[in-house]
Amino acid sequence: MQSVKSPEMHKPGLSRRDFIKKTLKLGTGLTLAVSLPSVSESFSGEAFSSASAAESSINAFLSIGLDSSVKVIIKHIDFGQGTFTGLATILAEELDAAWDQVVCESAPSDTNRYANLFFGAQMTGGSTAIANSYTQMREAGASARHMLIDAAAAKWELPREQITVKQGILSHPNGLTATFGELSQLAALQPVPGEVTLKDTSNFSLIGKTNLSRKDLGKSDGTAIFTQDFKMKGLLTALVAHPPRFGAKVASFDGERALGLHGVREIIEIPSGVAVLADSFWSAKNGRDALDIEWDTSWAMEEGSVELMRRYKEAAKEEGTIAKAIGDNSTGFSEAKVVLEAEYEFPFLAHASMEPMNCVAQFSSEGIEMWYGCQGPTMDQYAVANALDIRPDQVKINTLFAGGSFGRRANKDSDFVLEAALIAKKTKSDSPIKLVWTREDDMRSGYFRPMYFHKMRAGLNGEGRIVAWEHKIVGQSIITGTAFEAKAFKNGVDSSSVEGAVELPYDFENASVQLKTMKSQVPVLWWRSVGSSHTAHAVETFMDQLSLEAGLDPLEFRLMHLGGDPRFAEVLNLVADKADWNNDRSDGRIKGIAVHKSFGTYVAQVADMEETEAGKYRVRKVVCAVDCGLVINPDIVQAQMEGASAMACLQL
């Protein structure tokens, strides 16, 4: 195994955006976990600052305590999706550790060791945490197991082939046993194996098993530390007054009345608004409410959602940029017996994570240290370094739990993180500051899933088969201006705008997907499931309308149009069977079915509903079939699908 490192990574003056562009080109070149440092390398740096003297760091992803505790270093943030549990399971499986001896800790900001292997930068996103770390964590666990066996062999002076490991205990047929803790220090002195043999999946004892306790249970008993819980001596709370319209800026402000209020300590102007520092949240809020600010709206946004949607609909009448084209739609439509059209509108959507944006920061002559739910350490490090005119290695980020994100905490501008950093540097106090965004702040001044308009048209032949399919999508690009633009925006098409529309489950002889990318001052950002959050709804709803027009059962209609990927048919047939799709519905029950693939996972669902006396619909049951490949923790998959289904039902 080799460690591959970019010689340009630490080049002075390299901007955050240029750095991420370069590392993205490297792909998996920044292979940190595949290279497991030996004990001869320095462990005194930031990556192991949390390791106590009673722990032996075996590699970049785990250390073992004298009490046999196995600390797994998790490079991806856990904001509720179960990353701590999933990644720890993978490593513990190959280590043959007992599950109750495993504890987890967030990795420090260290791109060299903890980059996302798909992105080349340290960040969580794109449903990649398990996928990009799977082999990495298995090799880390297997290497540590190898070194523990070598330590036992050296201590007992016996062949390593005769030593076994199970549930955190090493043993030999002659009766000798030792715990991980007893061998940890000696194991750290063993050479790192060049290659390791991984388990056959048939021998898994943790992966794929149910009833494993989660490693973030502190969230249920109040012991988990979120940014809002974080306390430091002398901590001041900061709230920022943001412009009332996108594009507006501060013209002038008067803070005299605010400074006269109890607990208010300081008022600071930053590029995004005016910050009030106080002893408590309520004092800071009262101080912010007392500010007298005159806003310069010369360049502020004039359009509202209604005007924007009207512009989108006009744009949809024109030809867009071709994202996908198969066959000849003109011929298909000319031969169709019936042509059906449909339009779908999708509004701007706020991420609305349970815990709004917040960040603790403390600036000193050495640099800045920050504590928060960090989704993109590499991006945030470079953004803060550029804003404060310091080196990226002077930005130390400590990742805490976060109450949700859906992409919001990994925005391209590091907005709330930059605010905290700038306030911490500008304050006259030596105290650390905690920036807090209220729910209203994030709804009014944050980032949004773009508004979209879909215009669809399809032709059916006499047998009810689709012979022409036209799909026009109108909306803003979330990729433009990001480090991902070079890879994800090609030939005039933002791939995130059309994902879920260009890769359909269905095989159409004639089909086209067009995109009209619009501009607006509304700050937009990826949102959970990204393009599929709107394309899946448009496609599957239109398929229902077409099946009704064709006089065919919605399940039958979908199955007759499926392409060559059998996994779509498998989840559809499974969910139909489990939901008793073909039962008698004379009692007024209504059932809906849909299928989609997003980020490599195939999902089919049936919603079992009934109409209420008020003319609305009540969901009685949702049946879900999921094919996501190898399942690390079935309980977490079930929890995610149950949570997603419940959130969807709330929209009815």
ZANUGU-625752 format. One record per atom (N, C-alpha, C): z, y, x; residue in one letter. Coordinates in steps of 0.1 Angstrom, whole numbers, plus 5000, padded with zeros to 4 digits. Example, Ala and Ser with C-alpha at 12.3 -4.5 7.8 and 13.67 -1.06 7.14 Angstrom:
<pts>
507849435132a 507849555123a 507849675132a 507149785128s 507149895137s 507950005129s 
</pts>
This chain:
<pts>
500049885008m 500050005000m 500050125009m 499250225005q 499150345012q 499550465004q 500050575011s 500350695005s 499250795007s 498650844997v 497550934998v 498051074994v 497751175003k 498351305001k 497251405003k 497151504995s 496151614996s 496551705007s 495751725018p 496151825028p 496151965023p 495551995012e 495452125007e 496652164998e 497452054995m 498452084984m 499452194988m 499852205000h 500852305004h 500152415011h 498852435010k 498252545017k 498752675011k 499252765019p 499752895014p 498652975006p 499153034995g 498253114987g 497453034977g 497552904977l 496752824968l 497352854954l 496552894944s 497052934931s 497352804923s 498152824913r 498552714905r 497252644899r 496352734893r 495152674887r 494252604897r 494052664909d 493252594919d 493852464923d 495252464924f 495852344929f 495652234919f 495852264906i 495652164896i 494252114895i 493252204897k 491852164897k 491652074908k 492152104920k 491952014931k 492551874929k 493851874924t 494451744922t 493851664911t 493251734901l 492551664891l 491351594896l 490651654906k 489551594912k 489951464920k 491251464925l 491651354933l 491951234924l 492151254911g 492451144902g 493651074906g 493550954909t 494750874913t 495050884928t 494450984935g 494650994949g 496151024953g 496851094944l 498251124947l 499051004942l 498950894949t 499550774944t 500950764950t 501950814943l 503250814949l 504050694947l 503950634935a 504850514934a 504250394940a 502950394942v 502350284949v 502750284963v 503150404969s 503650414982s 505150424980s 505950324985l 507350324983l 507950354997l 508650464999p 509050505012p 510150415018p 510150385030s 511150305036s 512350385040s 513450315043v 514650385045v 514550475058v 513550455066s 513450535078s 512950675075s 512350695063e 511950825059e 513150895053e 513051035053s 514151115049s 514451105034s 515651075030f 516051075016f 516951195013f 516951295023s 517951405021s 517351515013s 516051505010g 515351615003g 515651624988g 514951704981e 515251734967e 515151614959e 514151524962a 513951414953a 515151324952a 516051324962f 517251234961f 518551314961f 518451444958s 519651524958s 520751474949s 520351404938s 521251354928s 521951224933s 521451164943a 522051034947a 523351054955a 524350984951s 525651004957s 525750914969s 526850934977a 526950844989a 527150704985a 527550674973a 527850544969a 526550474964a 525450544965e 524150484960e 523250464972e 522450354971s 521350334981s 520050344975s 519250444979s 517850464974s 516950364980s 516450274971i 515550174976i 514150224976i 513750304967n 512450364967n 512450494958n 511350554956a 511350684949a 511750674934a 511850544929f 512150534915f 513450464912f 514150424922l 515450374918l 516450374930l 517750384926s 518750374936s 519850274930s 520550204938i 521550114933i 522850154939i 523850154930g 525250194933g 526050074938g 527150104945l 528049994949l 528649924937l 528549984926d 529049924913d 527949844906d 526849824913s 525649754908s 524849824897s 525249954895s 524450034886s 523050054892s 522050044883v 520650074887v 520250204881v 520050304889k 519650434884k 518050434885k 517450444874v 515950454874v 515550604872v 514750644881i 514250784881i 513050794873i 513150874862i 512050884852i 511251004854i 509950994857k 509151104861k 508551174848k 508751124837h 508251184824h 509351224816h 509251344810i 510251394801i 510451304789i 511651294784d 511951224772d 512351324761d 511451354752f 511751444741f 511851374728f 512251244728g 512451164716g 511551044715g 510451044723q 509450934722q 509950804729q 511050804736g 511650684742g 511150654756g 510750754763t 510250734777t 511350674786t 512550724785f 513650674793f 513750524792f 513750474779t 513850334776t 512650254781t 511450304777g 510250234781g 510050214795g 510150324803l 509850314818l 510950234825l 512250254820a 513350174826a 513150024823a 512649994811t 512349854808t 511349784818t 510249864821i 509249814830i 509849784844i 510549874849l 511149854862l 512149744862l 513049744852a 514149654852a 513549504850a 512449494844e 511849364842e 511449304856e 510849374864e 510449324877e 511649314887e 512649394885l 513849394893l 514749274889l 514549224877d 515449124871d 516949184870d 516949304866a 518349364864a 518849334850a 520149334849a 520749324836a 520549464829a 520249454816w 519849584809w 521049674808w 522249624807d 523449714806d 523849774819d 523249744831q 523549804843q 522549914846q 521549934838v 520550034840v 520850174834v 520750274842v 520950414837v 519750494842v 519450604835c 518250674837c 518550824841c 517650874849e 517851014853e 516451074855e 516251204850s 514951264851s 514651294866s 513351274869a 512951304883a 512951454885a 513251494898p 513151644901p 511651684901p 511451814903s 510151864904s 509651834918s 508751734919d 508251694932d 506951624929d 505851704930t 504551644927t 504151534936t 504551544949n 504151434959n 504551304954n 505851294949r 506351164945r 506151134931r 506051234922y 506151204908y 505051254899y 503851264905a 502751304898a 502351204887a 501751254876n 501151164866n 499851124873n 499650994874l 498550934882l 497150964875l 497250994862f 495951024855f 495551174858f 496551254860f 496251404861f 496351454875f 497151384884g 497251434897g 498351544898g 498951584887a 499951684886a 501151614879a 502351664882q 503551614875q 503651674861q 503351594851m 503451634838m 503451524828m 503851544816t 503851444805t 502851494795t 501951414791g 501051454780g 499951344778g 499151364768g 498051274765g 498451134763g 499651104758s 500050974756s 499850884768s 500150934780t 499950864793t 501150814800t 502350844795a 503550814802a 503650664806a 503550584796i 503650434798i 502350384805i 501250424801a 499950374806a 499850404821a 500150534826n 499950564840n 501050514848n 502150484842s 503350434850s 503550284850s 502850214842y 503150074840y 503049994853y 501949994860t 501949924873t 502849984883t 502850114883q 503750194893q 505150144892q 505750144880m 507150104878m 507349954880m 506349874877r 506549734880r 506549714895r 505749774903e 505749764917e 506949814923e 507549924918a 508749974923a 509849874921a 509949814909g 510949714906g 510849594914g 509549544916a 509349424924a 509649444938a 509349564944s 509549594958s 511049594960s 511849654951a 513249654953a 513849514952a 513349434943r 513749294942r 513549224955r 512349244960h 511949174973h 512949214984h 513249344985m 514149394995m 515649344993m 516049324981l 517349264978l 517449124982l 516349054980i 516248904984i 516248904999i 515548995006d 515548995020d 516949015026d 517649105019a 519049135023a 519949015022a 519848945010a 520648825008a 520248725019a 518948705021a 518548605031a 519148635045a 519148765048a 519648805061a 521148785062a 521848815051k 523348805051k 523748655051k 523048575043w 523448435042w 522748345053w 521748405060e 521048325070e 520348205063e 519748235052l 519048125045l 517648175042l 516648085039p 515248115036p 515248195023p 514448305023r 514348395011r 513748314999r 512948215002e 512248144991e 513248064983e 514448044988q 515447964981q 516348054972q 516148184973i 517048274966i 516448324953i 517248324942t 516748364929t 517448494925t 516848564915v 517548684910v 517448674895v 518548694888k 518648694874k 519748774869k 519448864859q 520548944853q 521349024863q 520749074874g 521449154884g 522249074894g 522048944894i 522848854904i 521848774912i 522048774925l 521248694935l 522048564937l 521348454937s 522048324939s 521248234947s 521948134953h 521348024961h 521847894955h 521047784956p 521447654951p 522847604957p 523147654968n 524447604975n 525647674969n 525447764959g 526547824952g 526847974956g 526148024966l 526348164971l 525748254960l 526548364957t 526048464948t 526448604953t 525648704949a 525948844953a 525448934942a 526049044940t 525649144930t 524649244937t 523949314929f 523049424935f 523949514944f 525049554939g 525849654946g 526349604959g 526649474960e 527149414973e 526049414983e 524749414979l 523649404988l 522849534989l 523249634982s 522449754981s 522249824994s 523249845002q 523149915015q 522349835025q 522549705025l 521749615034l 520249615029l 520049615016a 518649615011a 517949735015a 518649855015a 517949975019a 517449975033a 517949885041l 517549875055l 516349785057l 515949715047q 514849615048q 513549685048q 512549625054p 511149695054p 510649685039p 509849785036v 509249785023v 508049695023v 507949595014p 506849505014p 505449575012p 504549525020g 503149575018g 502549545005g 502849425000e 502349374987e 503449304980e 503349304967v 504349234959v 503649154949v 504349044945t 503748954934t 504448994921t 503749034912l 504249064899l 504448944890l 505348954880k 505548844871k 504348814862k 504148694858d 503248664848d 503848714834d 503048764826t 503548824813t 504348724805t 504048594807s 504748484799s 506248474803s 506548534815n 507948524820n 508748654817n 508148744809f 508948864807f 510148834799f 511248894803s 512548884795s 512949004789s 512449124793l 512749254787l 511549314780l 510449314786i 509249374780i 508849304768i 508649374757g 508149324744g 509349264736g 510549284740k 511649234733k 512349334724k 512849294713t 513549384704t 515049394707t 515749484701n 517149504702n 517649544716n 516849604724l 517349664736l 517849804733l 519049824737s 519649954734s 518950064741s 518750174735r 517950284741r 518850354752r 518150414762k 518850474773k 519050624771k 518750664758d 519050804755d 519950814743d 520850724742l 521750714730l 522650834729l 522850904740g 523651024740g 523151124729g 521951114725k 521351204715k 522051174701k 522551064699s 523151024686s 524651054686s 525251064697d 526751084697d 527151224703d 526151304706g 526351444710g 526651464725g 526551354733t 526851364747t 525551404755t 524351384750a 523151424757a 523151574759a 522651614770i 522551764773i 521151814771i 521051894761f 519751974759f 519952114765f 518852184766t 518952324772t 519952404764t 519952394751q 520852474743q 522252444745q 522552324750d 523952284753d 524352324767d 523452354775f 523652374790f 524552504792f 525652484800k 526552594802k 526752614817k 526952734821m 527252774835m 528152894835m 528952904845k 529853014846k 529153154845k 529553244837g 528953374836g 527553374829g 527153274823l 525853264817l 525653374806l 524553434807l 524153534797l 522953484789l 522953524776t 521853474767t 520853594766t 519553554767a 518453654766a 517553614754a 517253714746l 516253704735l 515253814738l 513953784735v 512853874737v 512253924724v 512054054723a 511354114711a 509854104715a 509154024707h 507654014710h 506854104701h 505654134704p 504754214696p 504554154682p 504454244672p 504254194658p 502854134656p 501954164665r 500554114663r 500054074677r 499253964677f 498653914690f 497854024696f 498054054709g 497254154716g 497954284717g 499054304710a 499754434711a 500654424723a 501054544728k 501954554739k 502954664737k 503954674745v 505054774744v 504454904749v 504555004740a 504155144744a 505355214749a 506555204742s 507755264747s 508855194739s 510155214744f 511255154736f 512555234739f 513455234730d 514755304731d 515855194729d 516555164739g 517655064738g 519055114737g 519155244735e 520555304735e 521455244725e 520855234713r 521755184702r 522055034704r 521154954710a 521454814713a 522554804724a 522454884734l 523454884745l 524854914740l 524954984729g 526255024724g 526954914716g 526154804714l 526754694705l 527654604714l 528554534708h 529554444714h 528754334721h 529054304734g 528454194741g 527154214747g 526454324744v 525154344750v 525254404764v 524654344774r 524854384788r 523654454794r 522454424790e 521354484797e 520054464789e 519154554791i 517854554784i 516754554795i 515754464794i 514754454805i 513354444798i 512454524803e 511054514798e 510354414807e 509654324801i 508754224808i 507354234801i 506354174807p 505054184802p 504854144788p 505654044783s 505453994769s 506354064759s 507254154763g 508054224754g 509254284760g 510354294752v 511554364757v 512754254755v 513454234766a 514554134766a 515854194765a 516754134757v 518154184756v 519054074761v 519854114771l 520854014777l 522254044771l 522853934767a 524253954761a 525153834764a 526353854760d 527353744763d 527153624754d 526453634743s 526253524733s 524953544726s 524553434719f 523353444712f 523353554701f 524453554694w 524553644682w 524553794687w 525253814698s 525153954704s 523753994708s 523053894715a 521753924719a 520853944707a 520953874697k 520153884685k 520454024678k 521654064677n 522054194671n 521454304680n 521554284693g 520954384702g 519454394701g 518754284699r 517354284698r 516954354685r 517754324674d 517454384661d 517654534661d 518454584671a 518754724671a 517754804680a 516854734687l 515954804696l 514954884687l 514554994693d 513555084687d 512355074696d 511355004692i 510154974700i 508955034693i 508155104701e 506855154696e 505755064703e 504955004694w 503954904699w 502554964700w 501954934711d 500554984713d 499654874707d 499054894696t 498154804689t 496654824691t 496354904702s 494954934704s 494054814705s 494654704711w 493854584713w 494454464705w 495154494695a 495854394686a 494854324677a 495154204673m 494354134664m 494254194650m 493054204644e 492954264631e 492754154620e 492054044624e 491753944614e 493053864610e 493053814598g 494053714593g 493353584591g 494153484587s 493553344585s 492453344575s 492553424565v 491453424554v 490153474560v 490253584568e 489053644574e 488453544584e 489353484592l 488853384602l 488153274596l 488653214585m 488053094579m 486753134573m 486653254567r 485353304562r 484353314573r 484753354585r 483853364596r 483453214601r 484353124600y 484052984604y 483052924595y 483252954582k 482252894572k 480852944574k 480753074578e 479453124580e 478853064593e 479653044603a 479152974615a 478752834612a 479352764603a 478952624600a 477552614594a 477052724589k 475652724583k 474652724594k 475052754606e 474152754617e 474152624625e 473152594633e 473252474642e 474252494653e 474952394656g 475952394666g 475552324679g 476352324688t 476052244701t 476252094698t 475252024702i 475251874700i 476351804708i 477351744701a 478351664708a 477951514709a 477151474698k 476751334698k 475551334689k 474551254692a 473351234684a 472851094686a 472651024674i 472050894674i 470950884664i 469850824667g 468750814658g 468150944653g 467750944641d 467051064635d 467651084621d 468451184621n 469051214608n 468051264597n 467051334602s 466051384592s 465451274585s 465151164592t 464551044586t 465550984577t 466750964581g 467850904574g 468050974560g 468151104561f 468351184548f 467151174539f 465951174544s 464751164536s 464651024529s 465250924535e 465250794529e 466450764520e 467450854520a 468650824513a 468450844497a 469150754490k 469050764475k 470050864470k 471150884477v 472150984473v 472651054486v 472751194485v 473351274496v 474551334491v 475651324499l 476951374495l 477451474506l 477951584501e 478451684511e 479951714508e 480651754519a 482051784517a 482451884528a 483551964525e 484052064534e 485552044534e 486152064547y 487552044549y 488052164557y 489152224553e 489752334560e 491152284566e 491352324578f 492552294585f 493152424590f 494452454587p 495052584591p 495552574605p 495952694610f 496752694622f 498052624620f 498552544630l 499752474628l 500652504640l 501852534637a 502852554648a 503452414651a 503952404664h 504452274668h 505852254661h 506652354659a 507852344652a 508752224656a 508852214669s 509752104674s 511252134670s 511952034669m 513352044664m 514152154672m 514052144686e 514652244694e 513652344699e 513852474694p 512852574698p 512852594714p 511952674718m 511852694733m 513052764739m 513452714750n 514652774758n 514552734772n 515252814781c 515252784795c 516352854802c 517052794811v 518152854819v 517552874833v 517752994838a 517253034851a 518253114859a 518353084872q 519153164881q 518353194894q 518253324896f 517453374908f 518453404919f 517953374931s 518753414943s 517753444955s 518353474966s 517453504978s 516753384982s 517153264979e 516553134983e 515353104974e 515353154962g 514353124952g 514853124938g 514453034930i 514953024916i 515152884912i 516252854905e 516552724900e 516552734885e 515952634878m 515752634864m 516152504858m 516752514845w 517152394838w 516552404824w 515752304820y 515152304807y 514352174804y 513952154792g 513052044789g 511652074794g 511452034807c 510152064813c 509151954811c 508051994805q 506951894803q 505951894814q 505752004821g 504752014832g 505352084844g 506152014852p 506752074864p 505752134873p 504652074876t 503652124886t 503152264881t 502752264868m 502152394863m 503252504862m 504452464858d 505452564857d 505852614871d 505952524881q 506352574894q 505352674899q 504052644898y 503052744903y 502952864895y 503252864882a 503252984874a 504353074878a 505553014879v 506753094883v 506653144897v 506153064906a 505953114920a 505053224921a 503853224914n 502953334914n 503553454908n 504253444897a 504853554890a 505953624898a 506753544906l 507853594913l 507453624928l 506253594932d 505753604945d 506653534955d 506853404952i 507553314961i 506753184962i 507153094971r 506452974973r 506852874961r 505952784958p 506252684948p 507452594951p 507652574964d 508852484968d 510152564966d 510052694963q 511252774961q 511552774946q 510852704938v 511052694924v 511552554921v 512852534919k 513452404916k 513652394902k 513152284896i 513152264882i 513952134879i 514952144871n 515852034866n 515452004852n 514851884850t 514451854836t 515551794828t 515751854816l 516751814807l 516051744795l 516851684786f 516251634774f 515751754766f 514751724757a 514151824749a 514151774734a 514451854725g 514351814711g 512951824706g 512051744710g 510651754706g 509751844714g 508451834712s 507551924719s 506151924712s 505651804711f 504251784705f 503251864713f 503551894726g 502651964735g 503052104738g 503952154730r 504252304731r 504852334744r 505652244750r 506352274763r 505452264775r 504152224773a 503252214784a 502052304782a 502352434778n 501252524776n 500752584789n 499452614789k 498752654801k 499352784807k 500052864800d 500552994805d 502052984809d 502752874806s 504152854809s 504952974803s 504653014791d 505053134785d 506553154785d 507353074779f 508753094778f 509453074791f 508852984800v 509452964813v 509253084822v 508053154821l 507853274828l 508753384824l 508953394811e 509953494806e 511253474812e 511753354812a 513153324818a 513153364832a 512153324840a 512053354854a 512053504857a 511253584849l 511153724852l 512453794848l 513053754837i 514353814833i 515353784844i 515453664849a 516453624859a 516253704872a 515053734875k 514753814887k 515053964885k 514754014873k 514954154871k 516354194867k 517154104863t 518454144858t 519354194870t 520154294867k 521054354877k 522254264880k 522454164871s 523654074872s 523253954881s 524253894887d 524053774895d 524153654886d 524453674873s 524653564864s 523353484861s 523453354858p 522353284853p 522053334839p 520753314834i 520453364821i 519853244813i 520153244800k 519553134791k 518653214781k 517353194783l 516453244774l 516353154761l 516453214750v 516353144737v 515353204728v 514453114724w 513453154713w 514053104700w 514153184690t 514553144677t 513353074670t 513653004659r 512552944652r 511553044648r 511953164643e 511053264639e 510153314651e 510753324663d 510053364675d 508853274677d 509153144676d 508053044680d 506953044669d 507353064657m 506353064646m 505453194646m 506053304651r 505353424651r 504553454664r 505153404675s 504653454688s 504353334697s 504353214692g 504153094700g 502653054700g 502452924703y 501052874703y 500852784691y 499552764688f 499252694675f 498152594678f 498152484670r 497052394669r 495952484662r 494752484668p 493652574662p 493352544648p 492952654641m 492352634628m 490952574629m 490552484620y 489252414621y 488652414607y 487352414607f 486552394595f 485552284597f 485552184588h 484652074589h 483652074578h 482352064581k 481352054571k 480551924573k 480551834563m 480051704564m 479051674554m 478051594558r 476951544549r 476551404553r 476351324543a 475951184545a 475051134534a 474151044538g 473150984529g 473450844527g 473350794514l 473550654511l 472250594506l 472050464510n 470850394505n 471150324492n 470250254487g 470450184474g 471550084474g 471950024486e 472949924487e 474349984490e 474350124491g 475650184493g 475950204508g 474950174517r 475150184531r 474850324536r 475650384545i 475350514551i 474150504560i 473150584557v 471950584565v 471750714573v 472650814570a 472550944577a 473951004577a 474451064588w 475751114589w 475751244597w 476151354591e 476151484598e 477551544597e 478051584609h 479451634610h 479451764618h 479751874612k 479852004619k 481352044620k 481752074632i 483152114634i 483152264640i 483952344634v 484052484638v 485552514642v 485752564654g 487152604657g 487252654672g 488452694676q 488752744689q 488852624699q 488552664712s 488752564722s 490152574728s 490852464730i 492152464737i 491952434752i 490852394756i 490652364770i 490152484778i 489452574772t 488952694780t 490152764786t 489952794799g 490952864806g 492052784812g 492052654810t 493052564816t 492452494828t 493352424835a 492952354847a 492052234843a 492052194831f 491252074826f 489852114822f 489552244822e 488252284817e 487052214824e 487052204837a 485952144844a 485652004840a 486651934836k 486451794832k 486251774817k 486851854809a 486951834795a 486051924787a 485452024793f 484552114786f 483152104793f 482252024787k 480952004794k 479852024784k 478752084789n 477552114781n 477852184768n 478852274769g 479152364757g 480052294747g 480652174751v 481552104741v 482852084747v 483852134740d 485252104743d 485551964737d 485751864746s 485951724741s 487151714732s 488151794734s 489351784725s 489051824711s 488051914709s 487651954695s 486951844687s 486251754694v 485451654687v 485951514689v 487151494696e 487651364697e 488051314684e 487851184681g 488051134668g 486851154659g 485851224663a 484651244655a 483451184662a 483451184675v 482251134683v 482450984686v 483750934685e 483950794688e 484550734675e 483650704666l 484050654653l 484250494653l 484950444644p 484950294642p 483650244637p 482850334631y 481650294623y 480450304631y 479450224627d 478150214634d 477150264625d 476650394627f 475650454619f 474350454627f 473250424620e 471950424626e 471550564630e 471850654621n 471550794623n 472750884622n 473150954632a 474351034631a 474251154641a 474951254637s 475051374647s 476451434645s 477051484656v 478251564655v 477951694663v 478151804656q 477951934662q 479252024663q 479252104673l 480452184675l 480152334676l 480852414669k 480652564670k 482052614675k 482152654688t 483352704694t 483552854691t 484652894685m 484853024681m 485853094690m 485953224690k 486953294697k 487853374688k 489153384692s 490153454685s 491253494694s 492053584690q 493253624699q 494453534696q 494353444687v 495453354684v 495653264696v 496753254702p 496953164713p 497053014708p 496152934713v 496052794708v 496352694719v 496752584715l 497252484724l 497152344718l 497152244727w 497052104722w 498352074713w 498151994704w 499151954693w 499051804692w 500151744688r 500251604688r 499051534682r 498451444690s 497151374687s 495951464689s 496151584692v 495051684696v 493951674685v 492651644690g 491551654680g 491651564668g 492351444670s 492451354659s 493351404648s 494051504651s 494951564640s 494151624629s 492851654631h 492051704621h 490751614618h 490251564629t 489051484627t 489251354620t 490451284622a 490751164615a 490751184600a 491451294596h 491551324582h 490151354576h 489351434582a 488051464577a 487151334576a 487151254586v 486251134586v 486751044575v 488051004575e 488550904566e 488550954551e 488751074549t 488651124535t 487251124530t 486251164539f 484851154535f 484451014533f 484950924541m 484650774538m 485050734524m 486250784520d 486750754507d 485850804496d 485350934498q 484450994488q 483150924488q 482650874499l 481450804500l 481550664493l 482650594495s 482850464489s 482950484474s 483550584469l 483550614455l 482150634449l 481350714457e 480050744452e 479150614452e 479450524462a 478650404463a 479250294453a 480350324447g 480950224438g 481450104445g 481950124457l 482450004465l 483950024468l 484649914470d 486049924473d 486149994487d 487150084489p 487250154501p 487450064514p 488149954512l 488249864523l 486949794526l 486349744516e 485049674517e 484049774524e 484049904519f 483150004524f 483250024539f 484550034543r 484850054558r 484349924566r 484749814561l 484349684569l 482849674570l 482149704560m 480649694561m 480049794571m 480749894575h 480249994584h 480749984598h 481649894600l 482349884614l 481349844624l 481549894636g 480749864648g 481149734654g 480949734668g 481149604675g 482549584680g 483449674678d 484849664683d 485649584673d 486049464675p 486749384665p 488149424662p 488749514671r 490149554669r 490249644656r 489249714653f 489249794640f 489349704628f 488549594628a 488549504617a 489949434616a 490449404628e 491749324628e 492849404622e 492949534625v 494049614620v 493849644605v 492549664601l 492249684587l 492549564579l 492149444583n 492449324575n 493949294575n 494549314586l 496049294587l 496749384577l 496449514577v 497249604569v 496949574554v 495649544551a 495249514537a 496049384532a 496149284541d 496949164537d 498449194535d 499049274544k 500449304543k 500749394531k 499749474528a 499949574517a 499549514504a 499049394504d 498649334491d 497549424485d 496549454493w 495549554489w 494849514476w 494549394474n 493749344462n 494549314450n 495849354449n 496649314437n 496249404425n 496749364414d 496449434401d 497149574402d 496349674399r 496949814399r 496949874385r 497149794375s 497149834361s 498349914358s 499349914366d 500649984363d 500550134368d 499350174371g 499150314375g 499350344390g 499650234398r 499850254412r 498450284419r 498550364429i 497350414437i 497550364451i 496550314457k 496650284471k 495450344479k 495750394491g 494750454499g 494850384513g 493650374519i 493550304532i 492750394542i 493150374555a 492450454565a 492550374578a 491650404587v 491750344601v 491250444611v 491850444623h 491550534633h 491950484647h 491350534657k 491850504671k 492050644678k 493250654684s 493550774692s 494250734704s 493850784716f 494450754729f 494650604731f 493650534727g 493650384730g 494350304720g 494950354710t 495750284700t 494950274687t 494850154681y 494150134669y 495250134658y 495050204647v 495950214636v 495250204623v 495750124614a 495350124600a 496550134591a 496350214580q 497550234571q 497050224557q 498050174549v 497850174534v 499050254529v 498750354521a 499750434514a 499850384499a 500950334495d 501150284481d 501850394474d 501150454464m 501650574457m 501650554442m 502250654435e 502250654421e 502250804416e 501650834405e 501550964400e 502850994392e 503451114394t 504651154387t 504351224374t 505351244366e 505051314353e 504651454355e 505051514367a 504651644370a 503251654375a 502551544376g 501151544381g 501051544396g 502151514403k 502151504417k 502151354421k 502151334434y 502151194438y 503451164446y 503951044444r 505150994451r 504750874459r 505050874472v 504750764481v 505850654480v 505450544475r 506450434474r 506650354487r 505550334494k 505650254506k 504350284515k 504550284528v 503450294537v 503450164546v 502350104546v 502249984555v 501350014566v 501749984578c 501050024590c 500749914600c 499549894604a 499149794614a 498749874627a 499449834638v 499149904651v 498749804662v 497749844669d 497349764680d 497249854692d 498349864700c 498449954711c 498449874724c 497949744724g 497949664736g 499349604738g 499649584751l 500949534754l 502049624749l 503049574742v 504149664736v 505349644746v 505749754751i 506949754760i 508249734752i 508349814741n 509549814733n 509149824718n 509149704711p 508649714697p 509449804688p 510749814691d 511549904683d 511150054683d 510750094695i 510250234697i 508950254690i 508050154691v 506750174684v 507050184669v 507950094664q 508250104650q 508850234646q 509750284654a 510350414651a 509350524651a 508450524660q 507350624661q 506550624648q 506150504644m 505250494632m 506050534620m 507250494619e 508050524607e 508250674606e 508550734618g 508750884618g 507450954614g 506350914620a 505050974617a 504750964602a 504950844596s 504650824582s 505550914573s 506850924577a 507751004569a 507351154570a 506951194582m 506451334583m 505251364574m 504351264574a 503151284566a 503451284551a 504351204547c 504751194533c 505351324528c 506051404537l 506651524534l 505651634530l 504351614534q 503351704531q 502751694517q 503151584510l 502551564497l 503351654487l 
</pts>
